[in-house]
């Protein structure tokens, strides 16, 4: 006579935690050795080897979900929590691999479960900059939303589960403001100025990054300089100088001075870094042009200005 393997499943799990509530399991015997083995595999690995436990739990449900008992209910909840935590573990890796499409899918699921999960908001906010700087702007709008929510939360006193890969609160905020500045540079350059100024004033590596100041100069150029110059042409072109035209021109000059400052800081911060050599040439061309415009066609003092610019406070946005 063939022996039938019997085992009370409850002996494998006397106390289960489901959705935060302790659930006592009543004894339940089964004559199905496969059912017992699969559940035992799950139980034995549920703490120290959850990937194996996850596969076992899925196998159990694939075979026995129709039972609709407390074991099925528990495994369904366990799988749900496991997948939630696994998504959190996956997200940084997807971003590091530049798999932005999958990162934003996973991130959306994380935030659907936990709308205020700050770590994901930070990661997805900065990931938008990484994606856009690689010529993929598909996630700009989502990234801006996440970055702004993260900034608001951090400035409101919230703390993520960990600051890494950033160095702390100020470093995280600097990178987020930098991302917002970069992502709004084309569509809202005047807003980009505000974000980039904040990024540059926080104690962070962003403060020592040449592109911060180049983007700031570019934002002034694409924003207030373009707007004020167009207005000046419309109102005062081919007309005699007046009090109003002089005042309008002075506003343009103030913005040009901010552009000069930004380009000079970018060049000074870059130093002799070979990675920025091509950019420095372009920045120097732009800087020289604007500097000469403001100094009667001469570049006298420009070298000294660049050498000393980082010792001066970053000028505020003109009113």
ZINOR-V635054 format. One record per residue. N is the residue number from 1. RES is the residue in three letters. OMEGA is omega in whole degrees, 0 to 359 (* if undefined). Layout:
# ZINOR-V635054
n=N res=RES omega=OMEGA
n=N res=RES omega=OMEGA
This chain:
# ZINOR-V635054
n=1 res=UNK omega=182
n=2 res=UNK omega=179
n=3 res=UNK omega=177
n=4 res=UNK omega=181
n=5 res=UNK omega=179
n=6 res=UNK omega=179
n=7 res=UNK omega=175
n=8 res=UNK omega=180
n=9 res=UNK omega=181
n=10 res=UNK omega=178
n=11 res=UNK omega=178
n=12 res=UNK omega=182
n=13 res=UNK omega=183
n=14 res=UNK omega=181
n=15 res=UNK omega=180
n=16 res=UNK omega=177
n=17 res=UNK omega=181
n=18 res=UNK omega=180
n=19 res=UNK omega=175
n=20 res=UNK omega=182
n=21 res=UNK omega=178
n=22 res=UNK omega=182
n=23 res=UNK omega=178
n=24 res=UNK omega=185
n=25 res=UNK omega=177
n=26 res=UNK omega=180
n=27 res=UNK omega=178
n=28 res=UNK omega=181
n=29 res=UNK omega=177
n=30 res=UNK omega=177
n=31 res=UNK omega=185
n=32 res=UNK omega=182
n=33 res=UNK omega=179
n=34 res=UNK omega=179
n=35 res=UNK omega=180
n=36 res=UNK omega=183
n=37 res=UNK omega=181
n=38 res=UNK omega=181
n=39 res=UNK omega=178
n=40 res=UNK omega=178
n=41 res=UNK omega=176
n=42 res=UNK omega=185
n=43 res=UNK omega=183
n=44 res=UNK omega=185
n=45 res=UNK omega=191
n=46 res=UNK omega=181
n=47 res=UNK omega=189
n=48 res=UNK omega=179
n=49 res=UNK omega=189
n=50 res=UNK omega=178
n=51 res=UNK omega=177
n=52 res=UNK omega=179
n=53 res=UNK omega=180
n=54 res=UNK omega=179
n=55 res=UNK omega=180
n=56 res=UNK omega=180
n=57 res=UNK omega=178
n=58 res=UNK omega=179
n=59 res=UNK omega=180
n=60 res=UNK omega=182
n=61 res=UNK omega=179
n=62 res=UNK omega=183
n=63 res=UNK omega=194
n=64 res=UNK omega=181
n=65 res=UNK omega=181
n=66 res=UNK omega=179
n=67 res=UNK omega=178
n=68 res=UNK omega=179
n=69 res=UNK omega=184
n=70 res=UNK omega=179
n=71 res=UNK omega=177
n=72 res=UNK omega=180
n=73 res=UNK omega=181
n=74 res=UNK omega=182
n=75 res=UNK omega=177
n=76 res=UNK omega=178
n=77 res=UNK omega=180
n=78 res=UNK omega=179
n=79 res=UNK omega=180
n=80 res=UNK omega=179
n=81 res=UNK omega=179
n=82 res=UNK omega=181
n=83 res=UNK omega=177
n=84 res=UNK omega=181
n=85 res=UNK omega=180
n=86 res=UNK omega=177
n=87 res=UNK omega=178
n=88 res=UNK omega=179
n=89 res=UNK omega=184
n=90 res=UNK omega=192
n=91 res=UNK omega=180
n=92 res=UNK omega=180
n=93 res=UNK omega=179
n=94 res=UNK omega=179
n=95 res=UNK omega=179
n=96 res=UNK omega=178
n=97 res=UNK omega=183
n=98 res=UNK omega=174
n=99 res=UNK omega=189
n=100 res=UNK omega=180
n=101 res=UNK omega=180
n=102 res=UNK omega=180
n=103 res=UNK omega=181
n=104 res=UNK omega=174
n=105 res=UNK omega=180
n=106 res=UNK omega=179
n=107 res=UNK omega=179
n=108 res=UNK omega=178
n=109 res=UNK omega=178
n=110 res=UNK omega=184
n=111 res=UNK omega=172
n=112 res=UNK omega=177
n=113 res=UNK omega=184
n=114 res=UNK omega=186
n=115 res=UNK omega=183
n=116 res=UNK omega=181
n=117 res=UNK omega=191
n=118 res=UNK omega=183
n=119 res=UNK omega=179
n=120 res=UNK omega=178
n=121 res=UNK omega=178
n=122 res=UNK omega=183
n=123 res=UNK omega=182
n=124 res=UNK omega=177
n=125 res=UNK omega=181
n=126 res=UNK omega=178
n=127 res=UNK omega=178
n=128 res=UNK omega=176
n=129 res=UNK omega=180
n=130 res=UNK omega=180
n=131 res=UNK omega=182
n=132 res=UNK omega=180
n=133 res=UNK omega=174
n=134 res=UNK omega=177
n=135 res=UNK omega=175
n=136 res=UNK omega=185
n=137 res=UNK omega=184
n=138 res=UNK omega=186
n=139 res=UNK omega=183
n=140 res=UNK omega=184
n=141 res=UNK omega=179
n=142 res=UNK omega=182
n=143 res=UNK omega=178
n=144 res=UNK omega=179
n=145 res=UNK omega=180
n=146 res=UNK omega=182
n=147 res=UNK omega=181
n=148 res=UNK omega=176
n=149 res=UNK omega=180
n=150 res=UNK omega=178
n=151 res=UNK omega=181
n=152 res=UNK omega=181
n=153 res=UNK omega=182
n=154 res=UNK omega=179
n=155 res=UNK omega=176
n=156 res=UNK omega=175
n=157 res=UNK omega=180
n=158 res=UNK omega=182
n=159 res=UNK omega=179
n=160 res=UNK omega=178
n=161 res=UNK omega=173
n=162 res=UNK omega=180
n=163 res=UNK omega=182
n=164 res=UNK omega=13
n=165 res=UNK omega=178
n=166 res=UNK omega=189
n=167 res=UNK omega=182
n=168 res=UNK omega=185
n=169 res=UNK omega=184
n=170 res=UNK omega=180
n=171 res=UNK omega=179
n=172 res=UNK omega=179
n=173 res=UNK omega=180
n=174 res=UNK omega=180
n=175 res=UNK omega=179
n=176 res=UNK omega=177
n=177 res=UNK omega=177
n=178 res=UNK omega=179
n=179 res=UNK omega=179
n=180 res=UNK omega=178
n=181 res=UNK omega=180
n=182 res=UNK omega=184
n=183 res=UNK omega=179
n=184 res=UNK omega=185
n=185 res=UNK omega=182
n=186 res=UNK omega=189
n=187 res=UNK omega=182
n=188 res=UNK omega=186
n=189 res=UNK omega=180
n=190 res=UNK omega=173
n=191 res=UNK omega=179
n=192 res=UNK omega=179
n=193 res=UNK omega=181
n=194 res=UNK omega=182
n=195 res=UNK omega=182
n=196 res=UNK omega=176
n=197 res=UNK omega=179
n=198 res=UNK omega=180
n=199 res=UNK omega=184
n=200 res=UNK omega=183
n=201 res=UNK omega=178
n=202 res=UNK omega=180
n=203 res=UNK omega=186
n=204 res=UNK omega=175
n=205 res=UNK omega=179
n=206 res=UNK omega=179
n=207 res=UNK omega=183
n=208 res=UNK omega=182
n=209 res=UNK omega=185
n=210 res=UNK omega=184
n=211 res=UNK omega=177
n=212 res=UNK omega=185
n=213 res=UNK omega=173
n=214 res=UNK omega=179
n=215 res=UNK omega=179
n=216 res=UNK omega=177
n=217 res=UNK omega=180
n=218 res=UNK omega=179
n=219 res=UNK omega=175
n=220 res=UNK omega=183
n=221 res=UNK omega=183
n=222 res=UNK omega=183
n=223 res=UNK omega=186
n=224 res=UNK omega=180
n=225 res=UNK omega=180
n=226 res=UNK omega=182
n=227 res=UNK omega=183
n=228 res=UNK omega=179
n=229 res=UNK omega=179
n=230 res=UNK omega=179
n=231 res=UNK omega=180
n=232 res=UNK omega=180
n=233 res=UNK omega=181
n=234 res=UNK omega=188
n=235 res=UNK omega=192
n=236 res=UNK omega=181
n=237 res=UNK omega=177
n=238 res=UNK omega=177
n=239 res=UNK omega=178
n=240 res=UNK omega=180
n=241 res=UNK omega=180
n=242 res=UNK omega=177
n=243 res=UNK omega=181
n=244 res=UNK omega=181
n=245 res=UNK omega=178
n=246 res=UNK omega=179
n=247 res=UNK omega=179
n=248 res=UNK omega=179
n=249 res=UNK omega=179
n=250 res=UNK omega=176
n=251 res=UNK omega=178
n=252 res=UNK omega=181
n=253 res=UNK omega=178
n=254 res=UNK omega=179
n=255 res=UNK omega=178
n=256 res=UNK omega=178
n=257 res=UNK omega=177
n=258 res=UNK omega=178
n=259 res=UNK omega=177
n=260 res=UNK omega=179
n=261 res=UNK omega=181
n=262 res=UNK omega=179
n=263 res=UNK omega=180
n=264 res=UNK omega=178
n=265 res=UNK omega=178
n=266 res=UNK omega=181
n=267 res=UNK omega=181
n=268 res=UNK omega=180
n=269 res=UNK omega=180
n=270 res=UNK omega=181
n=271 res=UNK omega=180
n=272 res=UNK omega=181
n=273 res=UNK omega=182
n=274 res=UNK omega=180
n=275 res=UNK omega=183
n=276 res=UNK omega=186
n=277 res=UNK omega=181
n=278 res=UNK omega=179
n=279 res=UNK omega=181
n=280 res=UNK omega=179
n=281 res=UNK omega=178
n=282 res=UNK omega=180
n=283 res=UNK omega=182
n=284 res=UNK omega=178
n=285 res=UNK omega=180
n=286 res=UNK omega=180
n=287 res=UNK omega=182
n=288 res=UNK omega=180
n=289 res=UNK omega=181
n=290 res=UNK omega=179
n=291 res=UNK omega=179
n=292 res=UNK omega=178
n=293 res=UNK omega=182
n=294 res=UNK omega=183
n=295 res=UNK omega=173
n=296 res=UNK omega=175
n=297 res=UNK omega=182
n=298 res=UNK omega=176
n=299 res=UNK omega=179
n=300 res=UNK omega=178
n=301 res=UNK omega=183
n=302 res=UNK omega=180
n=303 res=UNK omega=180
n=304 res=UNK omega=179
n=305 res=UNK omega=179
n=306 res=UNK omega=183
n=307 res=UNK omega=186
n=308 res=UNK omega=191
n=309 res=UNK omega=183
n=310 res=UNK omega=178
n=311 res=UNK omega=182
n=312 res=UNK omega=177
n=313 res=UNK omega=176
n=314 res=UNK omega=184
n=315 res=UNK omega=181
n=316 res=UNK omega=176
n=317 res=UNK omega=179
n=318 res=UNK omega=179
n=319 res=UNK omega=*
